[in-house]
Amino acid sequence: MIVVTGSNGFIGSNLIKGLNEMGVKDIIAVDDHSNLELKENIAHCEVQDYIDIEEFLDQVISNQFDNVGIRAVFHQGACSNTMEWDAEYLYKNNLLYSKELLKLSKKLNIPLIYASSASVYGSGKEFKEFIKNEDPINLYAYSKFKFDQIVRKELEDSTAQIVGLRYFNVYGPQERHKKNMASVAFHLHNQLKEAEEIKLFKGSDGFKDGEQRRDFIYVEDVVKVNLWFLENPNVSGIFNVGTGESQTFNDVAEAVIDWNKKGKIKYIDFPEKLKGAYQSYTQADIAKLREAGYEEEFLNVQEGVKRYLDTIESWPKNEPS
């Protein structure tokens, strides 16, 4: 039995799809299953059971999973809104649940593979998995940072596999529900369809118009990394998950324009509210992931955006038509 929290969300639903493709169907899908928009994401997947997140937490705390035969927990569920400032809400959703699953992992000696975030690096320029490089600039990032510190301490004597995956800028199918937090590619594609124009920020933090850079990684590559750790239970630690190469927002825009065969870029003023709370540059240092043994290559923006747009335009129920 494999548990996937955040099962109906962006990465969680793609992860279940990946597990199904491996022939794995004994899956407990944990999420807010009353949200029909989210549930559509796994309507085409095969799972054994659906459990609401609150009920799941109660069952974990009351030891109801002790004899179920869990093989591993993929903890993808969290509040992913970087603009969320409700500290109590973030504590419950991003820290409390994670701590309880860490206890479960240690008690049952089962793998815990969880979603961390590249946001822990803040506005820094060194993206290697050392605490000296970490400087979260919002509450969301701090919640991820805080749990990573708990994990680092537990790794010193844990016999269970514990893996934190610091996702960089993930994009791909089944992210529509994320709305403002959806990927750059998603928003630029929608802008182009509505007005035949793509809006990017003017220069900021020393970068020219549209030349701010991020490490954009396609969701299928993220799923491959998760599943590799499942197949390699002897590897623990906190790892960056990106392509290892940054590309510009202009690159994303041009890939969207190329796919649509129309459109132009318009540069707009950088928002005041984002100054000091925006990452203008990210690039994953994936040396640690490579040293652990992961050898798969990653799609670049040009390859990934094409695959993404081919997918969403042929799958109108899950993404905009």
N, C-alpha and C positions, 0 to 999 in steps of 0.2 A: 504494500500500500504506500502510495506517495501522496503527501499533502502539498497542495499549492494554495497559498494565501494570495489574495488579490487576483483570484482565478479569472474573474470576468474583466479585469482591466487590460491595459495595453500589453505589457510584457507577460503577465500571467496567462492570458488567453493564447498568446503565441507560443508560450512554453508548453501548455497543454497540447496544442497542435503538434509540437515537436515530439512530445512524449508519445502521442498516439501514433505518429509516423514510425516510432521505434517499436511499436506494438504494445506499449504500456497503456492500459485502460483502467487499472485499479487505482483510481485517483480520487482523493477527497478534495472537492472544489470549495474553497472557503472565501466568501465575499458577502456583500449585501445583495442577496438574490431577489430582493423586492424591487430592485432597480432594473426594469425591463430593458432599458437602453443598454445597460452593461451586460445583461444576461445574453443578449443577442450575440455577443462576441464568442461565446462558447456553445451556442445552440447547435453548431455543426460538429462539436467535439464529443468524444466518448469519455464519460467519467462514471465512477461507481456511486458517488453520493455528493449531494450539495449540502453545505452547512453554513448557516449565517455566521458572520464574524463574531457577534456577541455570544452566541451559543457555543461556538468553537472555543473561545477564550474561557468560558465557564467550564467546559469539559476538560480543557488542559489543566486548569487550576485544580479541578476536583479529581484529577488522575484517571479520567475515563479512557485515556488513550494508552495506558500502560501495557495492556495486553492485546492490542489491536493488530500488532505486527507491522508497524510503520517502517518502511525502508529508508525514507528521507523526507525532509521538509524543505520545500522551496518557499521562502518567505518573501513574496513580492508585494504584499499588501502594505499600503502606507498612504498618508496624505502627501501628494507629490506637488502641491501648490507652493512654489517658492515665494509667493506673495502672502502666504498665510501668517498672521501675526497673533493668533490665539494660542498662547503658550500651553494652556491646559489641554486643548484639543490635540496639539502636536505631541505633547507628552504621552497622551493615551494612545494615539494612533501610531506614532513612530518609535516610541521608546518602551512603553509598558508592554504592548503585545510582543515586541521583539525580545524583551527580557524573559518573558514567560516561555517563549519558544526556545530560548537558549537554555533555560533550566530543563525543559523537556528533552532537548538534544543530549545534554550531559547525563541526565538520569537514565535515559533509554540507550545511550551510546549510539545515537543515530546521526547521520549528517544533517547539518543545518546550512543551507546555501541561501544567503539573504542579499537583498538589494541595498547596497550603500549608494553613494552618489559622488560624482566629481565636484559637486558644489562645496564639498568640505575644503577644497583648496582655495575658495574665495577668489580674490583678485591676484593671487600669486602667480608666478611664472614657472614654478617648478612643480611638476605633476608626477612626483614619485612618492611611493607609499611610506613616507616618513612624517612623524608628527610635526617636525620643524617646518614642513611645507604647508601645513593645514591652518587655515584661518577663515572659518565660516563667516559669511557676511549677512546672513538672515537666519531666522528661527528654524526654518526647514533644514538648512544646511547644518545648523548646530545640533538638531535632533539626530541627524545621521552621524555627525562627528562624535557625539556623546556615546552612541551605541558602539561605534567602532572602538572607542577607548575601553569600553567594558569587555569587548571581544578580545582585544589585545591582551588584557590581563588573564582572561580565561584560557587563551591559547597556550599559556605557559605550562599548564598541567592537564589540559583536556585530552582524553583519549578519543573523543568523538571528533569527526571531521567538522570543522567550522570554517565557512568560506564567506567572506564579504566581498561583493562585487561592486566596484565603484563605476557605475555607468556614466559614460560621457553623454553626448547629445544623441539619444536614440530616436530613430524615426522609422515609420513603417505602418503597415495595415493595422486597423483596429484601435486607433487612437482618437477617433472623432470625439468621444465623450470627454476628453481632456480639455476641450474648448481652448481657453487662452494658453494653457500649458501644453497644447499639442505642438508638434515639431514645426520648425521653420518651413520645411518642404510642404507640409500640410497647408499651412496658412498661405504661403506664396502661390500654391496651386489654386486655392480658392479665390484669392485676390485676382489672379489672372483670368479666371473664368467669369468673374463678375464685372471686371472693368478693363480687361486686356492691359492691365498695368500692375507691376509689382512694386511695393513700397519697401525700401530698406532705409536704415538709419544713415544719416550723414556721419562723417568722421567723428571718432571719439577715442579717448585714451591713446592718442598718437597714431591711430589708424585712419586711413583715407576713407572716403565714402564707400560703404558696403564692403570694406576690406577687413572688418573685424573677423576674427578667425575662431572656429570651433572644431573640435574633433567629432564629426558626425558619423555615427555608426548605425548600420541597418539592423533592424530588430532580429532578423534571421541569424545574423552573426552573434548577437547577444544570446540567443537561445542556444546556439552551438556551444558557446563557452559554458553556460549553465550545465548542459548535458555532459560536457566533457568532465566537469568536476564530479558529476554523479558517477561516471564510469571510472574515476580515479580517486577513490575514497581515502587514499593515503596522503592526499595533498590538502593542506589547510592554510589559512592566511587571508590577508586582505589584498585584493588585486584590482588594478585598473582594468576596465573593459572599454577600450576604444580602438580605433584603427592604428593609432600611433602616428597619424599624420593629420595636421589641422588643414582645413580648407576654408575659404572665405564665404561669406554670405552671398557675395556676387557669384561664386561658383554654383551655389544651390539655385539661385535665381536663374542663372543661365541654363542649368540643367532642366529646370521647369519650363522655361521658354522653349528650349530645344524640343522637349517632348510635345508641348502644345503647338509648336510651329507658329507661334505668334507671341506678341507682347513686348513690353519695354520696361525698363527700371526707372522708378522715380525715387529720389533720395529725400527723406523728410528729416526734420529736426530731431535730435536725440532728446527723449523725454526727461524732464527735470527729475521726476520721481524715481528714475532708474539710476541716476548718477550716484556712484558709490555703492550700488547694490547690483551691479551688472558685470558679468564676466565677458570681457571683450576678446579674450584669448584663452583657449584651452587646447591642450595636446597631450594625450595620454602617453606616459612613459610605460610601455608594455613589456619592458625587459623582464620584470618579475614573472609575468604570465608566461613568457617564452621560456624562461629558465625552469618553470614548473613543468614544462613539457607540451604546452599548447602550440601546435604548429600550423593550424589552419590560417589561410590568408583572409583578409577582410575586403569587402567591397568598398570602392571609393564613392564619392558623391555622384559622379556621373553614372556609374553602374547601379548604385542603390536607388537613386531617384527614378531612373527609368523602370526598374523592377517594381518599385512602389506604385508609381502612377499606372503602370500596366495592370497591377493588381486591383487598385481601388476603382478603376474605371470599369473593370469587368465584374465587380462585386458590389453593386449599388446598395444592397441592404446594410452593409457594414460601414460604408463610407459615402460621402456625398457624390451624387451623379454629376 
